[in-house]
Amino acid sequence: ELLRSEAIWTRLTKLDDVWSTEISRLLPELLAARPGFVPPASLSEKWQRHRFFEALARAVLVDEQPRILLCDDLQWCDPETLQWLSYLFQYAPQARLLVIVTIRSEEVDPDHPLVALQLSLQRHRRWTEIALSALTRDGVALLAAQIHRRDLTRAEVDHLYDETEGNPLFVVETIRSRMGKEGLEMRERQPLPPPISAVIRLRLAQLSPRAQAVASLAAIIGRSFTLAVLAAASSQSEEALVNSLEELWQRRIVREHGPGRYDFSHDRIREVASATMSQTRRQLLHRQVAHAIEKVYTHQLNELCGQLAFHWEAAGENEKSSLYHQEAAERARQVYANQVAINHFQQAITLVEQLPTTSERSQRELHLLTSQASALRDARGPAASEVEQAYRRAWQLGQQIEESPELLSILYGLTECYRVGAAYQRALDSGEQLLALAQRLNSVHHLAVANFQLGAALLTCGDLLPARRHLEQVTALDSTPDLYARPYSRLAHVLWLLGYPDQALALGREALRLARKLLNPFDIVDIKGEVLELQLLCGNFHPVLQGVEEMLALAQQYDLAQPITWANYLRGWALVLQGDAAGVGQMHQALEVYRALGGMTRRTRFLILIAELSIQTEEMERADRSLDEASVLIQQTGERFWEAELYRIRGEQLLRRYKNEQAGADCFQQALDIARRQQSRSLELRAAICLSRLWQ
């Protein structure tokens, strides 16, 4: 092909006949062009082959024009051509010739004839090697655009890069197989395009049987693996295993990352290596790997329980796998990785359900359901629908187990779901049920949580004195320090409503001190918001903005969605009090996010406050909408602790916007009556001041 190119063919006539005759071994048409030529004799002597090589070299260098010779995939080149290339470099070391070759080094073993050529050229400094790394994300985007003839979206590029890890062949074949009229199919872990699978299978087939076995075992361990685990799981001798690993490394199947640590050069290679064995053999290897991990990391199993859960499950050992999933979930909860914990709990539940039905299995399943519901509560917020569903499933199972201690935790979770979801009557009913069960089982802890839930629900319903009694009972129980923080913060709000602002602020600060001592980020953020809200209610808005930033930083660090919205709401409130009207918009936006997250409790309070501040900033239509929505919610939910403020603010709106003094006076009077009935002295004072000003 090279000799027939126009650049050389047209100049072959400049060669002497002896060289042309040799070249005719490759180009028989030269004989036809020169009828007098005698066909060359068979190559039987070494000197004849030497003359043939020289003829080819003369043909390539037929004139002094600079030449580029490109040899693609040189690892597949026949030995004779490699020998001729070696001869060419020796024949004309000063020739104006650049030879560019591409080599898949993973397919070049130590006995390959290419190795000798490479070493010879390196010795004479005639070899420059450029190792090609994977494409960057931008490189993947550029290559994909050239293939598809349009730019991909950022999401498509990110998905393509994650799938291919920048391997150009994988990029090309993935684009060809998955790009449709609607764009790139972006479902996770789709089957490999056949050309990619075929290439990987061919590479694996070129390995020795021992190396193939090690590749399969390593693929079962995972993308990354250690020599220690591999050796413990393998039946090969140490020397044979190291030789096999060396072969995998030379073939670029695996990469080395420090002493005894490896990973597959591409996860798709691991995927194909795993797929080339039967299900039965995979189960066997997973069992061997699980035993190996337990043996090698005897004193670190709690750090590897997620891996062990996966391997024992794949080995068909459901009971052992469920235990490790449970351990992994509980460890994840300790570091507030709630979504990871939820997934592990769910897998443990699924596996336990497949075990024979016994009382022990039922008790364990109940514990898993309760723990998963608790993790869901922390991750989604107590009012999320999936939290209530999880607790309901646990309650149904728990009723089949006589006097199970888990029932207390389940009732607590359900009570909190109902309270935070603004289903206050259901919260009061389940709270009373929780209190009765705690008394029967003599559980001081659950006596405390029952009183807390009842007190918090009664507070929101506007029953302040009963709320105070329940919350004070919690703080009187010395054996429940882990519950002190929340009851203190709720009791602080009760005291503010009852007319004791100084006591309320002192209790709020104590609640925050206790929360920080317990190091629970959810409690710290929640109680921080309660204290900041008390500061605003008392008119102390100067320190609030800094406190909100601290609250936001902690909430974002642990991905606590509802506290983030609450912090943004408080920030907007403080800004309005400092004279920035844009704060109302921030509060409204935070309330919309809170609603989207399923937040229900205290929404009437948020809406009424938005209405009050909207009147101050002359946004009368927003004030009317907020008041109307709050009025409907009060009737639907029974959330009445801020009902007096609803009528007071509506009275202000009637005076300011509609100039209706009598209607305004009636609203102020109704606010006064409600506050007196609830014994909410702070709200009674506000209503009385508004009515007095109107009378003046």
Phi, psi and omega in degrees: 000317179296313184291334179278354179295151185301323184298333183252316185306317184290348183251359182295337180295342179284346181279152174294159183301324183298323180283322178297322179299316179297319182293334181295347173300328179261332182239082182301337182295342175297326178293321180293327181285340180230091186302334183279355182292142174264128180303145182290150179283163178297149179278103182241338182248154182297322181295329178295318179294324179298318179293323178298316179297319180295323179298316179295321179295318178297324180294316180294324182255037189299335173221187184266012177295139175295143184232148168241124177249119182253124177239108182272142179054058184297339180295340179265002184290147180288153184301324183296320179294320177298320178295322178294321178299318178299319178296319183300317181294326180282327184291320185223072184296339181256009183296152178276071187225129173245120178255119179250125179235148171247138186224132168270097188296335179293346180257010180250105179272170185300338182268000182294136181298340178295331182298317180298318178297316181299313181296321180296316181291323177298321181297326181262014177056040179244020184229121174242122183255130176243105179283127182267117177274175178296156177293147172286174178300319179292324178295320176299317180299318182292314180297316180298320180295323179292324180286314185274346180064032168197154179288140176276155174290163180299320180296320179295318180296315180299316180295316181297319180295316179296323182288320189259343184056028175082008177286118186301317180299317180295322178299311182300309184290326178294318177299315183295326186268337188240359181270118179243190181296328182273001182112195183281130174292127187241031173289143184291141173047057174287160178302149179295140170302139184309318180299321180292315179301319181295319179298315182293317179299321179297318180297319180290325180292337180282352180283159172291158180305319179295317180294323176299318180296319179293321178299318179296316180294316179297323179297327177291323179297314179145183180301317177252149179204163179245155178296326182298312180291320180300317181293320180292331182268344186266152175265356180285154175292164182300315181295317180295321180295315179296320177298319179295317178297321178299319178295317178297322179292316180295327180277004180061027173283320178235162176239153180260135179233070181088175184299120173073013181237132184221163166210163177288141182295339174207138184294335179292331175296314177300320181298315180291319179299324179286326185283347185273015178233161182287162178300321180297316180292322178300317179300317180299314182293322177299322179294317179298319180294317179300314177299320182296316179297316179297326180285315185286322186246048184306321185265007180231022186298328181295338178275345185243017185295330177296316178296316181295322177300317180296313184292317180293326176295315179295335178277357179086011180264082188296319184294313179296320180297318182296323178296318178290323175299318179296316178297319178297319180296315182293324175294321179297322179294329180297332179252017175063026172273073192293322181293321176298317179297317180301316181296317179293318178299317181297319180292321177297319179297315180301318181288320180296325179297339180272355179278159177302145183286117176218168178295324178295319179296318180298317180295320180291319178298320179297317179298318179295317179298317180294317180295319179295318179299320179295319178294320176299319179300316180292325184279318187258344187097147186299335185273356183295142185298323181292336177291313178299318180299319181295315179293325178294319177299318180294321180295319179299317179289321183297328180292344178276350182248116189295126174051042179288133177301336180297335182300327179296314179295323180293315179297322177299313180299317179296318180300317179294320177304311182294318182294311182291332177276007177067023171264074195291323180295319177294325178295319179294319180297311181290330176295318176297321178296319178296317180298316180296318180293321179295321178293320181293322181270000179055047179259105181298320180302312183282339168299319180294312183292328178295315178296323178296312182296318178296317180297317180295319179293317179296322176304311184292332177280353179091008177269081194287317183293314174300323178299317180299317181299314181296317183291324177292330175296324179295312183292343178278347181273100187295340186273008183235058181298333181290347180257357186299319191301308183294313177301322178300315183293322178291319179297326177300320179290324176299314181296323178297314179297323180286351175106024180238071186295322181295316177296323180298313180296320179296316178295321179299316178295322178295320178299317181293323178298316180293320180297317179294327179293325181278346173064024175269112185298325181296316179294318181300312182295315182298313183286328174302317177296320179299315182293318178297322178296319176299319178301316180293321179295330178271003177085008182265076186270350184297315181278358189288319184299318178294318179297324178296320179297320177296318179297316179297317182300316181290319180296320179289325179300321182254013174055050180263100193296307185295317176300330177296316179293323179295319178298318178296324178295314180296323178299314178300319179300312181297322179297319179296318180295335177270003175102006180263106184294338181295343181297330179297318178299321177297319179296317180296318179296319178297321179295323178296319177295318179301317178296318180296330179279001179090009180292128180239314187297140179064015177295328178299319178300314181297317182294317182294321178293320176300319179298315181300313181288331176294324176296319179297326181263014176064030175258074191292323181295318177298321179299314180299315181298317182294319180294318179297316180295319179297320180298317179296317181297321179299317180291324182285321190253338185079018180278094193246007185291344179242017184295323178301321179293328177302313182287325178295314181291324177296324176298318177299320180294319179297323179287314187285312187272319188253357177054035183255094186292318183294314178298321177296317179297320178298319179295318178298318180295320179295321177299318179297317181296315181296315181298320179294319181297322179276351185061033177270088188296324181297315179286330176296318179297317179300313181295320181296320179296315180298317180293320179297317179299319179295317179296321178299000000 
